Amino acid sequence: MIWYAIRTAPQRELTLAGRHDENGVWLPGLLEKRGYQVFCPTEVKFRKTILKGRRVSIPKLYPMFLGYCFVGGKFSWLELMAENHVQGVVGFPDEHGNRRPAPISESEMDKLRAMSGGLVPHRRSVNTHRAFRVGESAAIAVGPFAHQIVTIANLHGSKARVFLNLFNVTREVEVDLDVLDVA
């Protein structure tokens, strides 16, 4: 079977392709309900939230490719493009300059299916306004003092005053919170 990648409206990948609910029951998507064979590869990421006063990590399912899902089998392109939330197809121009849909083989789709649903390690995002406190240590992430550990002296808006070691002398300097990382 030949598959094609289609562009979707923002945050409508799982609406078109379908998903499992919190009980594991399959909820078919709009395209699947109309008879299309649809696949949206997903990945699991952990979201931090506060439950009953405690900070916990909750797994959440996200589309692997934002703005895209895959449609396979025999179907009418005119009918597919008329569906709600379908914005286009991924393709390439032919020798006459006409845009043609790019086919994806079953073996490539099998690779995507094998990766789908897995836990994807990603860099921990930090809300700097909550993560940094006066007196704590932070690391400078960029610039000539990258990787140097500093102590936070004061926080004000998007700036921080830190104690930086310059030539074996500790100086208080002001830096943007964007250049600091959790130590």
N, C-alpha and C positions, 0 to 999 in steps of 0.2 A: 504494500500500500504506500502511496505517496502522500506526504504531509506538507503543509504550507504554514508559515508563520504569518499571523495576521496581527495588525495593530489594533489596539482596543482604546476605548475612552479611558481617561485616567481613573485608576482604582476600580476597574470593571473586569479585570481578568477572571476572578473567581465567580463573578456574576454570570459571565458568559460560559465558563467551562464547568462550573460546579465545584463543590467542596464537601468535606465532612464536617458535621456540626460537633459540638462539644461531647456528644454521646457516641460519636463514631458512625452516625447514620449519614448515608450519602444524600446530599441535596443536589439534584441535577441543575445544571445551569441553563440559561436561556437557549443556547445553541443546541445543547443535548436534548432538550425538550422538543426541539423542532426536527430532530433526526440526524443532526451532524455528529460526527465522531470528533470529539474535542479533548485536548489535553493541555493542562496548565501545570508545568513543573513548579513545585513548591519547596520552600526551605523553612526550617524551624529556627526562630530566634527567641531569646529570652528577654522579656520586658520586665523591668523592675517596677513594682508597685507597692503600695502600703495596704495591708489587710489587717484589720483588728489591731492597729497600732504597731505592727511589725513590718519591716521591709522584706519582701519576698520576690523571687524570680518566677515568672509564669511563662511557660512556653506558648508561642503564638505562631500560627502558620502564615507565611507571606509568599506571594508569587516570586519565583526565581528571576523572571525577566519582567520588570515593570513595564506595563503597556503592551504586552504581547501574550498570545496563547497560540496553540497549534490546532489546525483543522486538517483531517485526513479523509480519504475515501472519495467517492464520487458525489459531487454536488454542483449546483449551479452558482457560478461566480456572481451573477446578477442578483440572485436571491440572497446570497451571503452578504454582499455589500449593502443590501437594503435593510439588514437586521440592525436593531438598536445597538449602540455602543461599539459597532465594528467601524473602524475608521479607514482601513486600508489593508494592503497586503505587502509583505516584504518581497521585493523583486529586484530585477536588474534590467537595464535596457538591452534590447537585441540589436542586430546589425542595422535595423531601420529606425532605431531611436524609440521604438515602442517599448513600454515597460511590461515585462513578463514576470509572473510570479516565480519565485525561486523554489524549486522542489527540494524536499528534505527526505532522505531515504529512511526506510524502516530501521536500519542498523543505527543510524544517528539518533533516532527517536528512542531506541532501546537504551542507548547510553544516557539520554535525558531521564528516562523512566528510572534507571538504576540510581541516579543522583537525587531524584525527587524525594522530598519528605525528610531528607537528612538534616542533621544539626549542622549549621554553618557557623564556624568560629568567626567572630568579627571583633574588631577593636571596640573595647568598652567605651561608650560615649559617656561623658561626664558633664553634668550641669555645673559649670564652674562656680556659679554664685552659691550653690549649696555645698559643693565639695571642699572649698577652701575656707579655712577659718584662721583668724589671727593666732600666731604662735605655732602653726603647723608647718611642716616641710612641704616643699613643692620642687619640681624639676623644671628647668627652663628647656623648652622643647626645640626652639629654633634660634638661629643667630650665632654670634661669636661665642656666647656663653652656653651653648646647647649642652645638655646633660649635667649641668652644674646644679647641685641641690642648694636651695635657698630657704630661708625662714621668712614667713609672711609677717610683716610688722603691722600693716594696716590695709583695709579694703575700702575702696570708694568707687562705686559705679562699675565701670569696665576697667578700672586701673587697680593695681596693687603696689604697695610699697614693700619692698623685700630687702633683706640683708644679704648682700652679694659680696663674696670674697674676691677682691681685686688686689693682686700682687701682695698677698698675705696680710691685707688690711681689709677689715669688714666695713663696707659702706652701705648706707641705705639709699636705694634707687627706686624709681617708679617704672613699672612695666605694665603692658597690657595683659589682661587676664588670658587673652588668646594664646600668648606665648608660654603659659604655664601649663604643666601637666601634673597629675597626681604622682607624688614620689612614693 
